[in-house]
Amino acid sequence: MKKVFGIISYLPDKEPDRAQRINRLERLFKQLFEFWPNIPIMVISQNWKTYVPDAKYNIINYAYGKLGIIGARKTLRQRFLESEFDYLIMYDDDAIIECATKESPKKYAEAIDNHPNGFMFLQYKSSPLNGCAISRAIYEKEPMVNIDAQNNEGFEDDIFSWLLHNKYPEKEFVFNDIKCTHFRNAAETAPSTWANEGKKEWLKLRSNTAAI
């Protein structure tokens, strides 16, 4: 079973935001390499410019300017389906991975091998695509929903996970020995590219998500 990690990354121009976002991304690369050194990392990189990660991380880089959330998600899916890989494992670019035991990474890979046509989400309560593993068999059938959070249309990750959870219950599997979190040090100032309380209509986003 050929697996690949899928990361969407956008680096802002402004400092210190850019440096902080690079540090978070580097932290994720290091963790993925530590836990799964033989799984390459496919990145939809936006506005990286001169930033180049360490070659040891085995990164397959597709460089763009700025695609937006939906554009980047659709591009990652397209690149995955055009590749030789069987399973895409997605993480947010500021994720921290937590393993219950030293054996958890190996068991996680084995769980994926045991569900060649399946999918799983590490979490449903927040950012369900952060840690989503999805097989080619499923992703070929289900494109990313055309819902744009940047335009207050709804949370596309919540909707997509709900769709798979209800449409293919027999294909879903669970793995509880790995968790992931978003980490922002109190000393950091770099916000998400778009998730700013002053710009987003959060009640509308949640209402639209529930309605769909």
Protein Blocks (a to p, Z undefined) as FASTA:
>chain_A
ZZdddddddddfbdcklmmmmmmmmmmmmmmmmmmmmbccddddehklmaccdfklopac
dddfbeojmlmmmmmmmmmmmmmbfbdcdddfkbccddfblklmmmmmmmmmmmmmgccd
fbfkboklgopacdfklmmmmccddbdfknonacfklmmmmmmmmmmmmlpccdfkbccd
ddddfkbmbdcfklcfklpcfklmmmmmmmZZ
